[in-house]
Amino acid sequence: MSASLVTVAYLGAAILFVLSLGGLSNPETSRRGNLLGMIGMAIAVLATVFGPRVHISGLGWIVLALVIGGGIGLWAARIG
């Protein structure tokens, strides 16, 4: 993925994050706001992983960090 495409993806993710904050401010639109935030985060993570600065040797560390962070998040969601 080229650097300019990564920049456009980051810009799109930032716009989705701002829209998600607006959606989360009202209980009636909170589901849509949450969805926009999740889509924005997915775009940002994918742009980072497939961007030009990540080499194949670093993908294992990224996957490890995602698994650890996801496990902690799942644990925190179940006890809270």
DSSP file (Angstrom, degrees, kcal/mol; ACC not computed):
  #  RESIDUE AA STRUCTURE BP1 BP2  ACC     N-H-->O    O-->H-N    N-H-->O    O-->H-N    TCO  KAPPA ALPHA  PHI   PSI    X-CA   Y-CA   Z-CA
    1    1 A M              0   0    0      0, 0.0     2,-0.0     0, 0.0     5,-0.0   0.000 360.0 360.0 360.0 133.5    0.0    0.0    0.0
    2    2 A S     >  -     0   0    0     49,-0.1     4,-1.9     1,-0.1     5,-0.1  -0.276 360.0-114.9 -74.9 161.3    1.4    3.4   -1.0
    3    3 A A  H  > S+     0   0    0      1,-0.2     4,-2.0     2,-0.2     5,-0.1   0.850 115.6  53.4 -65.1 -35.1    2.1    6.1    1.5
    4    4 A S  H  > S+     0   0    0      2,-0.2     4,-2.0     1,-0.2    -1,-0.2   0.875 107.8  50.3 -70.1 -35.5   -0.5    8.4    0.0
    5    5 A L  H  > S+     0   0    0      2,-0.2     4,-2.2     1,-0.2    -2,-0.2   0.879 109.3  51.8 -68.0 -36.8   -3.2    5.7    0.2
    6    6 A V  H  X S+     0   0    0     -4,-1.9     4,-2.5     2,-0.2    -2,-0.2   0.906 108.7  51.5 -63.3 -41.6   -2.3    5.2    3.9
    7    7 A T  H  X S+     0   0    0     -4,-2.0     4,-2.2     1,-0.2    -2,-0.2   0.909 110.0  48.3 -62.4 -42.8   -2.6    9.0    4.5
    8    8 A V  H  X S+     0   0    0     -4,-2.0     4,-2.5     2,-0.2    -1,-0.2   0.894 111.0  51.4 -64.5 -39.7   -6.1    9.0    2.9
    9    9 A A  H  X S+     0   0    0     -4,-2.2     4,-2.4     2,-0.2    -2,-0.2   0.910 109.9  49.2 -64.1 -41.9   -7.1    6.0    5.0
   10   10 A Y  H  X S+     0   0    0     -4,-2.5     4,-2.4     2,-0.2    -2,-0.2   0.890 110.6  50.7 -63.2 -39.6   -5.9    7.8    8.2
   11   11 A L  H  X S+     0   0    0     -4,-2.2     4,-2.1     2,-0.2    -2,-0.2   0.924 111.2  47.9 -64.3 -44.3   -7.9   10.9    7.2
   12   12 A G  H  X S+     0   0    0     -4,-2.5     4,-2.1     1,-0.2    -2,-0.2   0.891 111.6  50.4 -62.2 -39.9  -11.0    8.8    6.6
   13   13 A A  H  X S+     0   0    0     -4,-2.4     4,-2.2     2,-0.2    -2,-0.2   0.900 108.8  51.9 -65.5 -40.3  -10.5    7.0    9.9
   14   14 A A  H  X S+     0   0    0     -4,-2.4     4,-2.1     2,-0.2    -2,-0.2   0.899 109.1  50.0 -63.3 -40.2  -10.1   10.4   11.7
   15   15 A I  H  X S+     0   0    0     -4,-2.1     4,-2.4     1,-0.2    -1,-0.2   0.913 110.5  49.9 -63.8 -42.1  -13.4   11.6   10.1
   16   16 A L  H  X S+     0   0    0     -4,-2.1     4,-2.2     1,-0.2    -2,-0.2   0.872 108.5  53.2 -64.5 -36.4  -15.2    8.5   11.3
   17   17 A F  H  X S+     0   0    0     -4,-2.2     4,-1.8     2,-0.2    -1,-0.2   0.917 109.8  47.5 -64.1 -42.7  -13.8    8.9   14.8
   18   18 A V  H  X S+     0   0    0     -4,-2.1     4,-1.7     1,-0.2    -2,-0.2   0.916 112.9  48.8 -65.1 -42.4  -15.2   12.5   14.9
   19   19 A L  H  X S+     0   0    0     -4,-2.4     4,-2.1     1,-0.2    -1,-0.2   0.863 108.1  55.0 -64.0 -35.0  -18.5   11.4   13.6
   20   20 A S  H  X S+     0   0    0     -4,-2.2     4,-2.2     2,-0.2    -1,-0.2   0.884 104.6  53.2 -67.6 -36.5  -18.6    8.6   16.2
   21   21 A L  H  X S+     0   0    0     -4,-1.8     4,-0.6     1,-0.2    -1,-0.2   0.900 109.2  49.5 -63.9 -39.5  -18.1   11.0   19.0
   22   22 A G  H >< S+     0   0    0     -4,-1.7     3,-0.6     1,-0.2    -2,-0.2   0.890 112.1  48.3 -64.6 -38.5  -21.1   13.0   17.7
   23   23 A G  H >< S+     0   0    0     -4,-2.1     3,-1.0     1,-0.2     6,-0.3   0.832 106.9  55.8 -70.6 -32.1  -23.1    9.9   17.6
   24   24 A L  H 3< S+     0   0    0     -4,-2.2    -1,-0.2     1,-0.2    -2,-0.2   0.618  91.3  73.8 -76.5 -11.1  -22.2    8.7   21.1
   25   25 A S  T << S+     0   0    0     -4,-0.6    -1,-0.2    -3,-0.6    -2,-0.2   0.613  96.2  52.5 -78.3 -10.1  -23.4   12.0   22.6
   26   26 A N  S X  S-     0   0    0     -3,-1.0     3,-1.0    -4,-0.2     4,-0.4  -0.990  75.3-141.1-127.8 130.4  -27.0   11.0   22.1
   27   27 A P  G >  S+     0   0    0      0, 0.0     3,-0.6     0, 0.0     4,-0.3   0.815 102.1  57.3 -59.8 -29.5  -28.6    7.7   23.4
   28   28 A E  G 3  S+     0   0    0      1,-0.2     4,-0.2     2,-0.1     3,-0.2   0.770 115.8  34.2 -74.1 -24.4  -30.7    7.4   20.2
   29   29 A T  G <> S+     0   0    0     -3,-1.0     4,-2.3    -6,-0.3    -1,-0.2   0.231  86.6 104.7-111.9  12.9  -27.7    7.5   17.9
   30   30 A S  H <> S+     0   0    0     -3,-0.6     4,-2.5    -4,-0.4     5,-0.2   0.843  76.8  55.1 -68.2 -32.8  -25.2    5.7   20.1
   31   31 A R  H  > S+     0   0    0     -4,-0.3     4,-2.2     2,-0.2    -1,-0.2   0.931 111.2  44.9 -64.6 -43.4  -25.3    2.4   18.1
   32   32 A R  H  > S+     0   0    0      2,-0.2     4,-2.5     1,-0.2    -2,-0.2   0.905 112.9  51.6 -65.7 -40.8  -24.5    4.3   14.9
   33   33 A G  H  X S+     0   0    0     -4,-2.3     4,-2.0   -10,-0.3    -2,-0.2   0.902 110.1  48.9 -62.0 -41.5  -21.7    6.2   16.7
   34   34 A N  H  X S+     0   0    0     -4,-2.5     4,-2.2     2,-0.2    -1,-0.2   0.902 111.0  50.3 -64.9 -41.2  -20.3    3.0   18.0
   35   35 A L  H  X S+     0   0    0     -4,-2.2     4,-2.4     2,-0.2    -2,-0.2   0.909 109.1  50.9 -63.7 -42.6  -20.4    1.4   14.6
   36   36 A L  H  X S+     0   0    0     -4,-2.5     4,-2.4     1,-0.2    -1,-0.2   0.895 110.1  50.5 -63.3 -39.0  -18.6    4.4   13.0
   37   37 A G  H  X S+     0   0    0     -4,-2.0     4,-2.3     2,-0.2    -1,-0.2   0.902 110.3  49.1 -64.4 -41.0  -15.9    4.2   15.6
   38   38 A M  H  X S+     0   0    0     -4,-2.2     4,-2.3     2,-0.2    -2,-0.2   0.907 112.1  48.0 -65.7 -41.2  -15.4    0.5   15.0
   39   39 A I  H  X S+     0   0    0     -4,-2.4     4,-2.3     2,-0.2    -2,-0.2   0.919 111.8  50.5 -65.0 -42.6  -15.1    1.0   11.3
   40   40 A G  H  X S+     0   0    0     -4,-2.4     4,-2.2     1,-0.2    -2,-0.2   0.899 111.4  47.8 -61.7 -41.3  -12.7    3.9   11.7
   41   41 A M  H  X S+     0   0    0     -4,-2.3     4,-2.6     2,-0.2     5,-0.2   0.893 110.2  52.0 -68.2 -39.2  -10.5    1.8   14.0
   42   42 A A  H  X S+     0   0    0     -4,-2.3     4,-2.5     2,-0.2     5,-0.2   0.912 110.6  48.4 -62.9 -41.8  -10.5   -1.1   11.6
   43   43 A I  H  X S+     0   0    0     -4,-2.3     4,-2.5     2,-0.2    -2,-0.2   0.926 112.3  48.9 -63.2 -44.2   -9.5    1.2    8.7
   44   44 A A  H  X S+     0   0    0     -4,-2.2     4,-1.9     2,-0.2    -2,-0.2   0.909 113.1  46.6 -63.9 -42.5   -6.7    2.7   10.9
   45   45 A V  H  X S+     0   0    0     -4,-2.6     4,-2.8     2,-0.2     5,-0.2   0.928 113.9  47.4 -66.7 -44.3   -5.3   -0.7   11.9
   46   46 A L  H  X S+     0   0    0     -4,-2.5     4,-2.5     1,-0.2    -2,-0.2   0.898 111.1  51.4 -64.6 -39.6   -5.4   -2.1    8.4
   47   47 A A  H  < S+     0   0    0     -4,-2.5     4,-0.3    -5,-0.2    -1,-0.2   0.872 113.4  46.2 -64.9 -35.3   -3.7    1.0    7.0
   48   48 A T  H >< S+     0   0    0     -4,-1.9     3,-0.7    -5,-0.2    -2,-0.2   0.935 114.5  45.6 -71.0 -46.0   -1.0    0.6    9.6
   49   49 A V  H 3< S+     0   0    0     -4,-2.8    -2,-0.2     1,-0.2    -3,-0.2   0.903 122.1  36.1 -66.1 -41.3   -0.5   -3.1    9.2
   50   50 A F  T 3< S+     0   0    0     -4,-2.5    -1,-0.2    -5,-0.2    -2,-0.2   0.298  95.0 116.2 -97.4  10.6   -0.4   -3.0    5.3
   51   51 A G  S X  S-     0   0    0     -3,-0.7     3,-1.0    -4,-0.3   -49,-0.1  -0.180  80.9-103.5 -73.2 171.2    1.4    0.3    5.1
   52   52 A P  T 3  S+     0   0    0      0, 0.0    -1,-0.1     0, 0.0   -49,-0.1   0.642 113.9  61.0 -73.6 -13.8    4.8    0.8    3.6
   53   53 A R  T 3  S+     0   0    0     -5,-0.1     2,-0.6     2,-0.1    -4,-0.1   0.548  86.5  83.4 -92.7  -6.6    6.6    1.0    7.0
   54   54 A V    <   -     0   0    0     -3,-1.0     2,-0.2    -6,-0.2     5,-0.0  -0.864  65.3-158.4-100.5 125.1    5.7   -2.4    8.3
   55   55 A H    >>  -     0   0    0     -2,-0.6     3,-1.7     1,-0.1     4,-0.6  -0.577  32.3-106.0 -97.1 163.5    7.9   -5.3    7.1
   56   56 A I  G >4 S+     0   0    0      1,-0.3     3,-0.8    -2,-0.2     4,-0.5   0.794 118.5  61.7 -59.8 -29.5    6.9   -8.9    7.1
   57   57 A S  G 34 S+     0   0    0      1,-0.2     4,-0.3     2,-0.1    -1,-0.3   0.738 101.3  53.4 -70.7 -20.9    9.1   -9.6   10.1
   58   58 A G  G <> S+     0   0    0     -3,-1.7     4,-1.7     1,-0.2     3,-0.2   0.587  85.7  82.7 -88.9 -10.7    7.0   -7.2   12.2
   59   59 A L  H <X S+     0   0    0     -3,-0.8     4,-2.6    -4,-0.6     5,-0.2   0.854  85.7  57.6 -64.2 -34.7    3.7   -8.8   11.5
   60   60 A G  H  > S+     0   0    0     -4,-0.5     4,-2.3    -3,-0.3    -1,-0.2   0.899 106.7  48.7 -61.7 -40.2    4.2  -11.5   14.2
   61   61 A W  H  > S+     0   0    0     -4,-0.3     4,-2.4    -3,-0.2    -1,-0.2   0.876 110.8  50.9 -67.0 -37.0    4.6   -8.8   16.8
   62   62 A I  H  X S+     0   0    0     -4,-1.7     4,-2.3     2,-0.2    -2,-0.2   0.925 111.3  47.2 -66.3 -43.8    1.5   -7.0   15.6
   63   63 A V  H  X S+     0   0    0     -4,-2.6     4,-2.4     2,-0.2    -2,-0.2   0.910 111.7  51.4 -63.9 -41.8   -0.5  -10.2   15.8
   64   64 A L  H  X S+     0   0    0     -4,-2.3     4,-2.5     1,-0.2    -2,-0.2   0.920 110.6  48.4 -60.2 -44.3    0.8  -10.9   19.2
   65   65 A A  H  X S+     0   0    0     -4,-2.4     4,-2.7     1,-0.2     5,-0.2   0.886 111.1  50.7 -64.6 -38.8   -0.1   -7.5   20.5
   66   66 A L  H  X S+     0   0    0     -4,-2.3     4,-2.5     2,-0.2    -1,-0.2   0.902 111.6  47.7 -64.7 -40.8   -3.6   -7.8   19.0
   67   67 A V  H  X S+     0   0    0     -4,-2.4     4,-2.3     2,-0.2    -2,-0.2   0.927 114.9  44.9 -67.0 -44.7   -4.1  -11.2   20.7
   68   68 A I  H  X S+     0   0    0     -4,-2.5     4,-2.4     2,-0.2    -2,-0.2   0.946 116.5  45.5 -64.5 -48.0   -2.9   -9.9   24.1
   69   69 A G  H  X S+     0   0    0     -4,-2.7     4,-2.4     1,-0.2    -2,-0.2   0.889 113.8  49.6 -63.7 -39.8   -4.9   -6.7   23.9
   70   70 A G  H  X S+     0   0    0     -4,-2.5     4,-2.5    -5,-0.2    -1,-0.2   0.885 110.5  50.7 -65.6 -38.8   -8.0   -8.5   22.7
   71   71 A G  H  X S+     0   0    0     -4,-2.3     4,-2.5     2,-0.2    -2,-0.2   0.912 111.7  46.8 -64.8 -42.9   -7.6  -11.0   25.6
   72   72 A I  H  X S+     0   0    0     -4,-2.4     4,-2.7     2,-0.2    -2,-0.2   0.912 113.3  49.6 -65.1 -41.9   -7.3   -8.3   28.1
   73   73 A G  H  X S+     0   0    0     -4,-2.4     4,-2.2     2,-0.2    -2,-0.2   0.901 111.6  48.1 -63.3 -41.4  -10.3   -6.5   26.6
   74   74 A L  H  X S+     0   0    0     -4,-2.5     4,-1.8     2,-0.2    -2,-0.2   0.916 112.7  48.8 -65.0 -43.1  -12.4   -9.6   26.7
   75   75 A W  H  X S+     0   0    0     -4,-2.5     4,-1.7     1,-0.2    -2,-0.2   0.921 112.5  48.0 -61.7 -44.2  -11.4  -10.3   30.3
   76   76 A A  H  X S+     0   0    0     -4,-2.7     4,-1.4     1,-0.2    -1,-0.2   0.867 110.5  51.9 -66.2 -36.0  -12.2   -6.7   31.3
   77   77 A A  H  < S+     0   0    0     -4,-2.2    -1,-0.2     1,-0.2    -2,-0.2   0.848 109.9  49.2 -69.7 -33.1  -15.6   -6.8   29.5
   78   78 A R  H  < S+     0   0    0     -4,-1.8    -1,-0.2     1,-0.2    -2,-0.2   0.828 115.2  41.3 -78.1 -30.7  -16.6  -10.1   31.3
   79   79 A I  H  <        0   0    0     -4,-1.7    -1,-0.2     1,-0.2    -2,-0.2   0.701 360.0 360.0 -88.1 -17.5  -15.8   -9.0   34.8
   80   80 A G     <        0   0    0     -4,-1.4    -1,-0.2    -5,-0.2    -2,-0.2   0.432 360.0 360.0 -94.5 360.0  -17.2   -5.4   34.4
